[in-house]
């Protein structure tokens, strides 16, 4: 079960005691700290990973509203206060819920369930975004990339790549020991930015080569396996500097 790390902020000790008791009754809540003012709460947010803040509004020094406005990327917040007139202001600040003291446990549970559902929704959205990012192109593991080919995400070991050939909006990734290249929709510029520069070099508008796979160079042509790959004049100076032959 995913747990939400919580922070309780209220200037009244009794209110904090009641809040702590309610938090301890909910399996998916973990109380990280109790704070009696906004200054302690700010320090805690800087040092701890907090998912949800239970926040009183009327506090000395800095009010709960001022505290929330001062936090650049605030966690989820549930206001708990004795003053109903702050409700509209609270929802303008996009808080999860607004609880009036004294808070019944049923009402408390409804609010934290809402926060829990929202947290899970954000996690799922982040996972979907990650998958979509993979489908746009490629994502590194330690020594591999994923490319979108044949309606799937195909894992390609970087050490197997011999050279890459550009064909307008598509590229062919040629692999050692394979006669069939992997074809994926991506520009040369996009994959060039993703590949480790210490192993790959663009020698032509249509070719990127894996430096460790180069067997020989003759008349501005690189031999890799059975292929003779041209080095264009535009890239030749930098290429020969790279191999120490400038």
Secondary structure as GFF3:
##gff-version 3
##sequence-region A 1 246
A	DSSP	beta_strand	4	9	.	.	.	ID=ss1
A	DSSP	alpha_helix	13	24	.	.	.	ID=ss2
A	DSSP	beta_strand	29	35	.	.	.	ID=ss3
A	DSSP	alpha_helix	38	47	.	.	.	ID=ss4
A	DSSP	beta_strand	52	55	.	.	.	ID=ss5
A	DSSP	alpha_helix	64	70	.	.	.	ID=ss6
A	DSSP	beta_strand	76	81	.	.	.	ID=ss7
A	DSSP	three_ten_helix	84	86	.	.	.	ID=ss8
A	DSSP	alpha_helix	87	92	.	.	.	ID=ss9
A	DSSP	beta_strand	97	100	.	.	.	ID=ss10
A	DSSP	alpha_helix	105	136	.	.	.	ID=ss11
A	DSSP	beta_strand	144	149	.	.	.	ID=ss12
A	DSSP	beta_strand	152	157	.	.	.	ID=ss13
A	DSSP	three_ten_helix	158	160	.	.	.	ID=ss14
A	DSSP	beta_strand	161	167	.	.	.	ID=ss15
A	DSSP	beta_strand	170	175	.	.	.	ID=ss16
A	DSSP	beta_strand	182	185	.	.	.	ID=ss17
A	DSSP	alpha_helix	188	194	.	.	.	ID=ss18
A	DSSP	beta_strand	200	204	.	.	.	ID=ss19
A	DSSP	beta_strand	207	210	.	.	.	ID=ss20
A	DSSP	three_ten_helix	211	213	.	.	.	ID=ss21
A	DSSP	beta_strand	216	218	.	.	.	ID=ss22
A	DSSP	beta_strand	221	224	.	.	.	ID=ss23
A	DSSP	beta_strand	227	230	.	.	.	ID=ss24
A	DSSP	alpha_helix	233	242	.	.	.	ID=ss25
###
